[in-house]
Amino acid sequence: MKATWGDYEAVAAPVVTPENRFISAANGGRNCFLTGMAGTGKSTLLRRFITESPRRVDVTAPTGVAALNVGGMTIHRFCGMLLGPKPGQSNDDYFDVLRKDPRRSVLNGFHRVRRCQVLVIDEISMLPGRQLEFVEFLFRRLRGNDEPFGGCQVIATGDFLQLPPVRIGEGEPYDWAFLSPAWRRAEFRTVVLDTVRRQDEPQFVRALGSFRRGRVWGEDARLLQGRIKNFPPASLTRLFTHNVQVDKWNHFQLGNLPGDEVVCQALLTGPEAQGEFLKKNLLTPATLRLKPGAVVMFTVNRTVPGTNEVQFVNGQRGTVVNVGDGRSELGVGDVIQVRVNSGEVIDVERFTWSFNASDPEAATFSQFPLRLAYAMTIHKSQGLTLDAAYLDIRAAREPGQAYVAVSRVRTLAGLHFKEWFKGLHVSPEAIAFYETEGRPA
């Protein structure tokens, strides 16, 4: 928009948004921390930066599940740091141990650190501060540069009010990354995305913001208490805290369907250890058991071959129409027919995941990109958007765990609680971080 005054022509300044601030700072070489509530578009903005960056961007995450979600690798594998220093072990002592280790994984990791231009650490909330400190030390030592992270730019993303780092022992304090000396040395520029895009109901968005900080009372409490449902549809996706609950419910629901199970076994190639990593961390099970009528969830995004038209997306549900044609197992070249909510029947073929897409010798995991949608753990729901879900968060004891579950659901009408929770676990350290250093840039 242009404004004219006399002989001068002025151009109105562009609207400054958090998204623009992040892209500007990241493209300018600043270390950045991109954060915000669930559903604010952190992953979308990160992908934009990676796609547009003229430099090499290496994407990592603290856990296997998170790494596979972003198409990267774990920070431990990327750096070749194995499990990291033991409690009480100095950085120098552990570095000496690594230098003497002959394994290729360590040598390859050291090579990646030396050539890295931009390091992305997604889901930074799950990375212990002690591990971040060693990563920063390792970058300085291997690159021969005393600047923070050896002069490598670092982009951290995530939300410290969601899933926390694993604790060393029960009752021990959480070792948050933002409390580490490495975080302070990096001088991250914090950019907070403040527009929730997953949900668009103002009252629900406000309640989620309160829930995230453990403050559920008054109107927000009444709104959420109205979502308690004692007898939900059996097909509604349930989110549990533990795998044993998930396995029990999925097995029960599949067993209630008529007919025999058809087994869809993943096809694995390459090194066994890499294959085991894929089996453990993918949302898609290595052994997929189905019947016609089974409610399933897609586990990848796919487009119609040869077009940009979306065929199905990660987290979308459907019902199996045909599987196996009477056979007990499916092989290469078979398809599974799934009817989605629009009524369209989609032919689902096998999808292949790779342990390392740039390494032709790396392990691969080929399986139908589906899983039973009757139940899943809150941990594995991270990153998903669900139209509806039935939540049992009574045993949610980790800070932010209950919020992760609630924030997966797109609409208030799709949110159902098994029972009202007696309390919410949040981290006072994370709250304090967002009230001080975590303010919008």
C-alpha positions, 0 to 999 in steps of 0.5 A: 500500500502506498501513501502520497504526500506532495512530491514524495511517495511513501511505502507503508511498512510491512506488518511485522509478525512473529513468523517474519521475525523468526525468518529474518533472525534465522536467515541473518545467522542468529541462534533462535529459539522458536516456541509457542503453544501447540498448534501455532505452526512451529513445524510449518515455519521450521520447514519453510526456513529449511526449504528456503535456506541457502545453507546446509541445515541438519535436523535433529531431535532428542528422541527417535520418535521426534527425529522421525517426525521431522525427517532427521536423526537423534542429536546423539547419533548426529554428533556421534556422542553415544549416550553422552557423559555419565553423571559426574563425568567431565566433558573433557574425560568423556571426549577422550573416551569418544576419541578412542572409540573405533566405531564408525558411528562416532567417526561419522558423527564427528565428521557431521559436527565439523561440516555442520552449518546450521543445526536444528534441534526440534522438541528441545524440551525433551533434551536434558541440559547436561546433554546440550552442554556436551553437544555445545562443548563437542562442537567447539572442540571438533571445530577448533572454535571457541565461539558458542557451538563452535560458530555453528548456527543453532535453531532450537524449536519446541515448547518447554510447557510440553514434554520434559526431559527424562529424569535421571532418577525418581524425584530428581529435578528436571534438567531443562535445557534452558537452565544449562550454561550452553543455553546462556552462551548461545544467546538464543533469540526467542520468538513466540508464535502466538496464533493458534491454528489447530483450533479456531474456537476462541473459548477453546483456545483460551482454555487451552492456554490456561490448561498449558500453564496449569490454571484451569478454573472459572469459565475455563474449568466449566467449559472443559468439565462439560466434555466429560463423557462416560460412554463414548463410541468404541471407535473414538481414538483413546489417548492413554499414558502407558503402552499396556493400556493401548495394546489392551484396548486395540486388541480388545476392539479388533477382537470384537470384529467378525472374521480372521485377522490379516497380518501385515508384516514390515519388510526390513533391510540393512543393518539390524541395529538401525532396523530395530531403531525404526521398529521402536520409534515409528508410529507405524507398527512392524506387525500390523493386524487388521480386519475389514471394519477396523478403524485405522489412522494414516501415519504419513502424508501422501499426495495423489501420484503425479499431482499435488492433490492430498490423498491422506494426511498423518493422523487422518482416520478411516475404516478398512474396507478390504484387506487380504482377500481371504489371505492371512498375510499380505506381501509385496505389491498388495494394497489395503483399501480404506474408506475415509470420512468423505466416503472415498475408498483409497488404495493404500500401498506400502511406504518405505522409511529409511534410517538415513535417506542419504545413505543407500546402505542404511536400514529401511522399513517398508510397511502400510502407513497405517495403525489401529486408531482405537488407542495410542499413547500420549507420547506418540501422539506428539505432532498429530492433529486429531478430529476427536479423541477420548482422553484418560489423563488421570495417570499423567504425572509428567509436566505438560503431558496432559496438555499434549493430549488435550491440545491434539484435538481440533475442536471442543466438540471432539474433546472427551474426558474419561474423568475430571483430573484431580490436578495438572502437572506443570513445571514452575521452572518452565513457567518462570522461563516464559515469564522472563526470557521466553517473552516474545522477541 
